[in-house]
Amino acid sequence: ARRTVRKSWNSKDHQSLTKNQLRSPIPPPSTLQSADSWRACVAEVKMLKLWCLAILLSLFLQSDGSSPCSCRTVVRVKKGAIEQVSQAQSGPLQNAFRLIAIPNYSQKIQSSGSLLGGGFLGGGLLIGNPLDALSNIVGGVLRIAGIKILDIELPHITVNLMPSTGLQVSVATSLHIKASVLRITDVELVVGSSVSLDAYISHTSKGFPIVSVSACKSLLGDIKITLGGHNLLPPVITMLQQHISAVLLDKMCLTVSNVFIGLNAELGLLGAVTPVNKQVNLQYIMPSQPVVTTDYMDIDMDAQYTLNDQLIDLPVSSEHFTLPPDAGNSNSMVNMGFSQEYFQSTYTALQSSGAFNVDITAEMFASQLSTSVLGSYIPEVARLYPQSSPLQIKFFISKKPVVTLETSKVVMGLSSSIEIFVVSGNSASKSLLILGADISLALKLDVSETKIKATASLNGALQLSLVSTSISNCQCKASSVTGYIMDIFQKVILAHINAQLSIGVSLPAMPNMHLVKPVMDVTPDYAVMSCELDYTK
């Protein structure tokens, strides 16, 4: 690939980048001529290892290759959020630039033909043909040694979103460089630098997001001498400038590319397996390429649940879930959209693990779980058990929840059974009756610590039906125990369900990313979480 030294640049230089301008991340042995060079090599090797780690994460994180469900979420990341993540790379970039090794420079000087077009050192320091004199001093070789970067201005990073392409990242900084010419004079220089990078987010075959660099171009401004060098003639200064330019044009691009590709180690954690409870795990995968506009990037993320390491059979929708352009808060950095299938899948996973089931013993609710209390609702129970005995209730959900979205709430319908047992003195239990209960719960959503949580309340009355009873000649009806079951449901069963919902389900997020002031909004078509973003490196 061609490299071109540029003396100045403008915005047009950033609009098109030549591809395949990246170089090998490890310099050849011939350039390792100093401790600084060695340290730079080690830094580049570490960066390469980070790159390899990101690739390994994408290849080996858990996934069984099953087809993704349609439990779709859309993470809409605004340009401001992407700029914040990019700006957080300023510190790492500054450190990486500081470690760039500029090798020594040497060139044979011809005593005739005047390579330098006249005297080498000004001010009358050399008499006669200065090149002949110089050859006698240094063996006919011009040597510039000890070239090192003294300081780096904190890089300024800007980001533009390119529809159908990805990201264009521009990095601007200034480098303070020192060099020694012939060990006669030290020179200090300042050079402005700009690096333009084209990058895009794609996904691996297993659905893990990964940043790739498609093109990179380094541009340099004028290299100005700020200290020393007053006795050097222009040809020597030109040689020094050209040498520094040739090295920096190559390594500046490589350095910036490596730092941004290093984000893959963090992006890989978006697909990490996270526990929901002891039996259920959650993993997000990226099934398709992001949709990029000039204002935001939409990243589809599918939620996959496993129960005891087996993929849960979740509902599949034929419709592709998208988030409307005006969804959420237009001023927020992040708007995350959730489809109805997302909540359907989440609560199906919890139900499949038995998270909503509960055994209620007399010790948990002594004031109600006795035959004497139940006998006040069903007289046949009082006659069978004149001496009060403790009761036990099993609450069990046998079918998958039915979830719908309504304005400001998620509605979850549960088909459950409630079985009431009497516990005799020898701890044996006998089933008295089994009730069917259709329950409608209104869920209020909340986001805390990158988890989406819910609080449930009863949405209408319990719908009870009598399934069976072991009580002889019982004239009881489900309506006879509605008040009794309602009291137990409100004080024990609902509290248990809320305890499970309060654990929360992890959202796709990186460990050093914090959601600031998240707000949930639910519409009949989707739910959306709007928030600011705090990203630290």
FIKOL-435441 format. One record per residue (C-alpha): x, y, z. Coordinates in steps of 0.2 Angstrom, whole numbers, plus 5000, padded with zeros to 4 digits. Layout:
BEGIN
XYZ;...
//
This chain:
BEGIN
500050005000;500650184996;501150305010;501150485006;501950625017;500650765019;501150945024;499350995028;497650925029;495850975029;494150895031;494150825013;495650715017;494550615030;493150585018;493950435009;495250325015;496450205006;496150025012;497549895017;498650035024;498949935041;500649865044;501249715053;501049745072;502749685076;504249785069;505649695061;507149645072;508249775063;507249915070;507549865088;509049965091;508750045108;507850015125;506450125119;506250025103;506149865113;504849945125;503849995110;503949825103;503349745119;501849865119;501349825102;501549635106;500349665121;499149755109;499249605097;498849485111;497349595116;496749585098;496949395098;496049385115;494549475108;494549355093;494649205105;493249275116;492149285100;492549105095;492449015112;491149105122;489748985126;488448955111;487748795105;487448865088;485548845089;484448965079;484049125088;482349155094;481449315091;481549385108;482249535100;482949695108;483649845099;485049945106;485050115099;486650205102;486750395098;488250475091;488550565108;488750395117;489950325103;490950485105;491050465124;491750285122;492950345109;493550495119;493850375133;495250305122;496250465123;497250415138;497750245131;498050325114;499250455122;500150315131;500250205115;500950355105;502250385118;502950215115;503150235097;504950195093;505850305080;507450215074;509150295072;509450365055;511150355045;511650395027;513350385019;513950555014;514850574997;516350694998;516050744980;514450794972;513950884988;512450774994;511950925005;512251054992;513551155002;514151165019;513451045032;513651155048;513351335047;514151475056;515851445049;516251295060;517051195046;518251255034;518451215015;517351075009;516351035025;515850865018;517650805017;517950865034;516350785040;516950615032;518550625042;517550645058;516250525057;516850405044;515850475030;514150435038;512750555043;512050495059;510450555068;510250455084;509250465100;507650505092;506250485104;504550555108;504650665123;502850715125;501150695117;499650815117;498150725124;497350665108;495650745102;494450615095;492950655084;491750525077;490550525062;489250395058;489250345040;487650265034;487850095027;489750095031;490050115050;491150245059;492350365054;493550415068;494750555068;496150575080;497150735081;498750765092;500450845093;502050755096;503650835104;505150745097;507050755102;508550695091;510450705091;511350745075;513150685075;513150705094;513550885090;511850965092;510250915099;508650955090;506850965097;505450965085;503550975086;502350895073;500450895072;499650725067;497950675062;497350495059;495750445050;495050275054;493550185045;492850055057;491249955057;490449835069;490049665063;489749495071;490549325072;489749165066;489149135084;488449305085;489749405095;490049585091;491749635085;492549795079;493549795062;494549925054;494249935035;495450085031;496650205040;497650355034;498950455044;499250635040;500650745046;500750935047;502451035046;503850975057;504451125066;506151145075;505751225092;507451205100;509251185093;509751155075;510151335071;511851275064;511051145053;510851175035;509151145027;509650975018;510050895035;508450965043;507450895027;508250725030;507750725048;505950775044;505750645030;506450505041;505250555056;503750575044;504050405036;504050315053;502550405060;501450385045;501650205047;501550185065;500250315070;498950215060;499450055067;499350125085;497650195083;496950045075;497649935088;496850035102;495150035094;495249845090;495649825108;493849865112;493449695106;493949625122;492549725130;491349705116;491549515118;490849535136;489149585128;488949405124;489549335140;488349205149;487549285164;486549195177;484649235180;484549115194;485348945199;484548855184;484348985171;485749075161;485549215149;486649255134;486449395121;486949375103;487049495088;486149405074;486349545060;487349695055;486949855064;485949985055;486850155054;486150325051;486950495053;486250515071;486250335078;486750155077;485450015079;486149855086;484949705086;485249585101;484349425104;484149345121;484449165123;484049065139;484648905144;483848795158;485148675166;486248715151;484848665138;484148795127;482348835132;481048825118;480549005117;479149075105;479749135088;478949275079;478949295060;479049485061;480649575063;480649695078;481249865074;481250025085;480350175077;481450325074;480550425087;480550295101;481150345118;481950515122;482750595107;484050685118;484650525127;486250445123;485450265123;483750205119;483550015121;481949945113;481149785119;479849685110;478349585117;479349425113;480749485124;479649485140;478749335134;480349245133;481049315150;479549265160;479449095151;481249055156;480849105174;479248995174;480148845166;481448845181;479948845194;480449015200;478649075203;478148915211;478048915230;477648795245;476748885259;476848815276;475948855292;477548925299;477549055285;475749105288;475149035304;473649145305;472749075290;473448905287;472448795298;470848685296;469948795308;470148955297;469748855281;468248775289;467548945291;467448955272;467048765269;465948695283;466348515278;468148545283;467648605300;466648445303;468048335297;469348415308;468548475324;470348485331;471248615321;472648555310;473948645300;473848665282;475048675267;474748755250;475648715234;475648855221;476148795204;476148875187;475948735174;475848835158;476948965150;476549145154;475549245142;476349425140;475549575132;476149755132;474949895136;475150085139;476350105154;476349925159;476749745155;475349625158;475749445162;474449305163;474749155173;473848985173;474148905190;473548775202;473348795220;473248635230;472848635249;473448495260;473048455278;474548405289;474248275302;475148245318;476348115310;476848245297;475848155283;474848265272;473248235263;472648335248;470948425252;470648515236;471448585220;470948745213;471348825196;471849005196;471949125181;472949275187;473349435178;474749535184;475249715180;477149735179;477949905182;479749895174;481249975182;483149975177;484449965190;486349925189;486149865171;484649745175;482849765170;481749725185;479849725188;478649745202;476949655200;475249695206;473549605204;472749665188;470949625191;470149485202;470749305204;469849185192;469649025203;468948865198;468748705207;469748565199;469448425212;469148385230;469448235242;468048305254;466548185254;464848265250;465748435248;464548565242;465948695241;466248805226;467748905221;466849055225;466748995243;468649015246;468949165235;469249285250;470349155258;471449125243;471549315239;472249345257;473549215255;473949265237;474149455242;475249415257;476249265252;476149215233;476249395226;477749435238;478649275232;478349325213;478949505217;480549435225;480949335209;480549485198;481649595209;483249495205;483149565188;483849515171;485449585164;485449695149;486749695136;488149805143;490049815146;490749805164;491449985163;489850055156;488550125168;486750175164;486350355170;484550395175;483650255165;481850285162;480650145156;479150185145;477950045139;476850065124;475649935116;476949895103;478649905112;479449955128;480950075128;482250115141;483050295138;484650335148;486250435148;487950335148;489450345159;490950245151;492650235160;494150165153;
//
